[in-house]
Amino acid sequence: MYKDSLFVMYGNEPRNMVQKILDHMNIIDDIPDKDSLIGIKPNLVVAKPAELGATTSPELVEGVIEYLKSNGFRNIVILEGAWVGDKTSLAFNVCGYEEISKKYNIPLIDLQKDKYRDYQVEDVNISVCNKAMDVDYLINMPVLKGHCQTNITCALKNMKGCIPNKEKRRFHTMGLHKPIAYLNKILKQDLIVVDGIIGDLNFEEGGNPVQMNRVIVGKDPVLVDSYVAQLLGYDTDEIPYIGMAESIGVGSSQTLDHNIEELNKDTAPMTIPKTRLVEELARHVEEDMACSACYGSLIHALDRLKDRGYLYNIDQKIHIGQGYKNKEGKGLGIGICTKGFEKSLLGCPPKAKDIVDFLMRYYI
């Protein structure tokens, strides 16, 4: 059930948000039985706290654990293998997962120390860690963020933490996209819970956090990544592994209005300080009580325009925020609150891809 649907909740209370979504989806009916081994795979690529935009919020993971335990599931593990330049054990400590382990009596499995087996898909051979393959129900918990090589990293790429270090190195020599797609044919996710509260603007290791204030839940990693690509301002064909994964039957990239169910609307303000890069992008923005989800989409859109060399074509302020409700204005407005402006893009919140297309119509 819900294989072709995505559920979105906005806000800045990830524990409560994810429990409401999981309850709405009645996820417990999908898990084979109470003794099933449930694996939770966060994104702990580096030893940095979630506030910096690189790693999965421990509070979000706690929300999933509490939901599972309250429904009688006790056989739960957290699995991760940090990137080659860092130690998983350090990430577990710095990111708050050792505390989770003690609080809920849940083992932490360092996949950097796990044995592995080789699997073949068509002409691609991939080594995958044994303990990742042994779980009965795999919950993938990636972060909604940019990536310096693949543009985005989310559901499909987060499985890279389930391969040994020697394979992570080889993935880069193979160009990343094809092995990421084929890995997901081998290692299948049962549920994806995307941490979209705070993610990085364009770098997987954090440093330029953008507050997006949302949790996204789905069962199809290709569908999730297609939606996330649009949220971050990309066409799906700008992330080749999405199409490759779809072509070998991992999932569907068809994101339509009817299969995206928003369970509420965002009203939470921005609470994190802007970095120098975000401040630079924000120079083009006239903000008045903007919700973080809408503002975050605009920042990602402006970064896409900067990447393409078009950002400095914009010669007037872009208005955004609840302070513009029921007001008329000249110039550009982003979001439903600016519908009284001469030129406005509706949406609550609009996707960054739609903002990019909207701005390019006037300036390119």
CORJO-V263143 format. One record per run of one state. SS is the DSSP state (alpha for helix, beta for strand, coil for the rest). FROM is the first residue (numbers start at 1). TO is the last residue. Records with the same first field share a line. If there is no record, write none. Layout:
SS = FROM-TO  FROM-TO
//
This chain:
coil = 1-5  11-13  26-26  31-37  43-49  53-57  71-75  81-87  95-96  105-106  114-115  122-123  135-136  142-142  144-144  148-150  154-154  163-164  174-176  187-190  201-208  219-220  232-235  239-239  248-256  263-268  270-275  283-284  288-290  309-310  314-317  321-321  325-328  335-335  339-340  346-351  364-364
beta = 6-10  38-42  76-80  107-110  116-121  124-129  137-141  143-143  145-147  151-153  191-200  209-218  260-262  269-269  285-287  291-291  318-320  329-334  341-345
alpha = 14-25  27-30  50-52  58-70  88-94  97-104  111-113  130-134  155-162  165-173  177-186  221-231  236-238  240-247  257-259  276-282  292-308  311-313  322-324  336-338  352-363
//
